[in-house]
Each structure stands twice: as C-alpha cells, then as structure tokens.
Amino acid sequence: MPTLNSLCEEPDFCLRLALGGTTADRVVDSVRALSMTASTGSPPEDVRDALVVIGDFWDSGRKSVREEVEPLLRQLSRQRAAGLAVVVPRHGAEAVPVTIRSSAARLDVPLLTTTKTLRDWHELIPRLREFRYRQAEWHADQLTALLNRLPDRLWEADAGAMQRIADWLAAAVEADVLVSDPSRGVLAAAPGTLAPPLVRQGAQLVHPHQESVPLSATGSAAVLSVTSRRPLDDVRTDLLRHAAKALGLIDQAQLQDQVMEARREVQLSVFQLLMVGEEVAAQRVMAGLAPGLLATESVHVYVIDCGREDREVAALQAEDALTGRALLARCPVFNHLIVVDPLPAVADAPGSVRDALGRIVAELPRHHMGGSRLNALSSVADAYTQAANTLVTARQVPGRVALAEERTDFVDVLPPDTARRWAGTLLRPVLTLPTGQREQLVRTLELGLWAQHTAVSRLLGVHRNTVTHRVNKGFDLLGLDRGQVLNRVVVSTALQVVVKYGHDARSADPAADFSAMVSAPEVRAWADSFLQPLRTDRRDLLRTLCVWLENDTHTQRTAAALDLAPVTVRSHLRAATPLIQRDLLVGPDETGVPGEHEQVLSGVRPLAFALHASTGRPSLPVA
C-alpha cells in the first residue's frame, strides 16, 4: 500500500512533506482533490486514509483562510486522513499560509506541498492504482530476489549465504543491516564497513529508526537489525520479516525440510495474493519456485478437509504427487489443504491433479475433498468458496469427493439481464467507487459474507479489524443493517450476480426486476428441486426454516413463534442440513458473543431464495 513517503518519492506527483515528517509512513488509500472556490463549505464525509489536495483557497473570496480550511483539517484529524497537500507555486513550508501550518500541527495532520495544479491532480488520481500496482510488482520482485538467494540445499549453504541476503536487504530497504549474535559476534553486515565499529560496540545499535528481529526458528540469540534514515513502511517491514526467516533457516542449518518450510510459506503468500486478485504479483513470486506454473488463464481449486487427522500426512503425499504441477497451500484457518490446479484441460484425465488428490483422499478414510468449477485465475477467491462449499456434499457421497459443477446454484438459473439490472441497482453505491476501492471492497464483502471475519483475515493476510471495517463500510454505503441476516443474504447474492454476469445501469423499477427475477420458470423449478427433500420429511421442516429466517435465525425467538421447544427447533435445523446438503449455523444468540453477526451464508442464502421463490416467504429486501 502506498505511503506519504513513497508518494513523495514519485516525481509525477510533485509532493514534499512540509510538516509531520514522523508520520511519513501513513498509508494512502485514495486521493481527493478539492477546489475551495467550488466548495459548498462542507468537508468531504469519508477521508480515512485519504490524501486530500486543496487549491484556490486564497481566491475563495468568502472567508478567511482559517475559516475555510479549519473545518477540513478537523475532519482530516478526526477520521485520521493520510494528510493534506496544498497546491503552491514552489515547495517549502513558508509557501503555505501560517494559519494552515499552525492548525495542521495542532491537529496532528501531516502537511505536504505540491506544485501540481488541481487539474493535474484530477488526472493523476487514476494513476494511484497504477502506482499501487507498481509497488505490488516491486514487492513481488524483491520476494523473488530473496528466493533466488536461498540455497537449493540447506546443507550446501556457503559462508556467503547470509551476506548475500544482508546485501539484498540493505539495497531493498535502503538501510544498514546487521546480523549478529552475542556469543558469535557479527555474522553478516551491509555495507561491509558497518561491521568493525559494531563489533567494538558489542554489536548494539542505537538509532531512532531501528528494527530488530530475532532470526526465526533458530533457537539461538541471533538477531537481524536494520537501521534506516526513515521509518520502514509496511512493505519494507514485510521484507525484513521474510529476510529474518530466511536468515534463521540458514543459521539453523537443519537440512532441506527447513527450506521446504520457507517454500511453503511463500506458497501460502502466493495463494493469499491470488485471493485478493493480485494474480500478476502471484505469478512473479511463484516464478522463483516453479517458473510458468501459474502462466494460465483459468484454474480449478480443490480443498481437502483433513478432519481431526494430522494434516501433514496428506500434505506430504500431495507434495510428492503435485511437484511442479499445482500450487499447494496449507490453510491458515482450518485443517485444510488448498490446491490451485493450473491444468484445467486435463482435469478428468488419469494422473491429473484431480485424480492424484482423489487417490490420496481414498487412502485416508477420514478425509474428504471439494472441487470448484473452472474459474479465471483472477477469480481464485470465488473458486475457493465454491470448493469449500462442496465439502458438505463430499461428506455424504461415496468416494468422499464432490465437485461444484455437480449441483446447480441459485445464481446459475437467474435470468441474466434482469439479474444484472437488479444487482447493479442494489450495489450502485459500492460499484461507483473508484476502481481500486471498488475491487477491494467487493472482494472483501464477498468473502466476509461467506466466512467469519477472523477466517477471512487469515485467508487474505490482513488484520481482522480491516475486514470488519470494509464490510461495515460496504453496508453503510448500501444503507442496510448488516446485523439482519436477510440483508446479508441479498447483498451476498447481488455480489455473486455481479461476479458471474456483470451489472447494468440503474434500473427504473428494481422491485419489479427482483419480482421478475425470482418468479422466472427456471428459478421456480430450481426452488422446487432444492426444497423437495425437505417436503418428504414427516416434520414440517419448511415451516420451521421459514420462521427461523423471519426471526433472523434466532433459535429462541423461532421457538416462541412456533410454540416449540428450542431443542426441537435445533433438531429440525440439524435434520435439514443433510437434506439440502448445506450447513445451517445457529444465530448470534447461540454463539455467546452478542453483536457478532458473522454467520456464514453458504447454506442460508440458497435456502432463503428457494423459500421465497416457492412460497413468497420470507420477505426479502430488494433495494
């Protein structure tokens, strides 16, 4: 993610820090260019992590500079914007009115100057995405460079292996690098002239911008220390962390299994890049391990659920069977193995990736596997959810392997034209965001409504609070209460429609489109087929499930509405699960965590739409 400091280093933006140099590592998620002469007087509403650029304030003719800019600065401070950039004829703090300088300092808002005009900035804003892409590409290049410095066999690491990594890290983060141990002294230093004075100081560094990281998994006191002229941003801190792991492996010198562990972490990182749509960066990182492996347009994804068994038994077999043919990652959330198969043309052939994984599952009786449909490489997140959703079916079928194409989903039978209009209208506040924000928000919303936020954060490699913030932001933009399960069902379905069919411009009558969409003959036929197993049960499961959804999946409230015992309601839910081959989880009143509305929708979503299409209940929000 770009920071103020990295934007200042880009000559195209013509930015310089005037005040707040200690906050130069603030992340910049977007740029807002404001003309004070055209301003209505109200600061923009959402400026979190945004760089706000202002100009023309001296020509406003309405108020003093302080009266014009003070409300804006208070808003930037309150929402923790990245900073404020002022259009000036020349750089320097003295080019900014003193009233702005003093207010920015008092409110702790980083202040920058720019010699670009507001018109230039309106043209530059779309280039922020290009800049973010270049940063991701640079990050991928640096990780590849680190991989290339790892020895192929750990026992063959020569005396210069640590030094090569130290040299790479010093150049990558533009800092002094020291690898030292209290008992062994300096193990590597870059630049080389750094070592002698450090030895005399007992290998201790004292500097305001110093980071020290113990070498990973060495069991020793060895430490990697980096001293830079400025604070390290998140990207460079990530390189520091990876370097510490690599140096730790070399320092420990425990044969090839340690190198394999580093490779596995990189493979997980590649999968996480694919999950957030960074397929180009994933390809570049993977090129250091298996050149050309991800040079493909479409993939299948498979998920092996190892149950309560030791995952490494299946993982080692899979590594032997898939070397050079597929990407294997150990799931950071569940006891699962995740495989991205880049050879979809031979998916069913003997000896294919699917065939090899099926034979592994067949030999391990407590394992089962789900597989996705064919998806674009850029849609690995969708393929992963498809594969994970089929695990319920895989538990029930002979062979314990189920594929997503073996059952039709609700979205597959919708009339595309009507669905595009409806989804485009419902999601319009999100879909009209700038491209980078839109893609990030849509992808996080889609996953955040499919799995718990803690799981999504680990899958994407971001903090859980970041996932929650993005999901809340999406629902706030849509004007819907995230706490209501049927709101989440409808938003999740609209996102699925946009991913599958795209979206059209705003509909004149979204309610009519929704009604036409769910009453289409294909949808009615799908709903009847979906609900048929429930109708054959002697208990009135359909009534229980309908009232359960109408009561926001709260078991206690459902039981009261039906005049049943809560245990009876729960038994009906358990009985329905294998019949519809979907998981039905209890509502937030049963989790013991009030307000934690993270119920997954893989089972609730098709059930809600099948009931609505067939019976008209529950009532669903349409816009």
Secondary structure, DSSP 4 states (H G I P E B T S, - for coil): --BHHHHHT-GGG-EEEEE-GGGTT-B--EEEEEETTT--SPPPS--TTEEEEEE-GGG--SS-HHHHHHHHHHHHHHTT-SEEEEE-SS-SGGGS-HHHHHHHHHHT--EEEE-S-HHHHHHHTTHHHHHHHHHHHHHHHHHHHHHHHS-SSGGG--TTHHHHHHHHHHHHHTEEEEEEETTTEEEEEESGGGHHHHHHTTS----TTEEEEEPTT--S--EEEEEESS---HHHHHHHHHHHHHHHHHHHT-HHHHHHHHHHHHHHHHHHHHHTT-HHHHHHHHTTTSTTTT--SEEEEEEEE-TTS-HHHHHHHHHHHHTTTSEEEE-SSSSEEEEEES-GGGTTSTTSHHHHHHHHHHHSTT-EEEE---EEGGGHHHHHHHHHHTHHHHTTSGGGEEEGGGS--GGGGS-HHHHHHHHHHHTHHHHTS-HHHHHHHHHHHHHHTTS-HHHHHHHHTS-HHHHHHHHHHHHHHHT--TTSHHHHHHHHHHHHHHHHH---SPPS-HHHHHHHHHTSHHHHHHHHHHHHHHHTSSS-HHHHHHHHHHTTT-HHHHHHHHT--HHHHHHHHHHHHHHHTS-----GGGTT-TT------TTHHHHHHHHHHHH--S-----
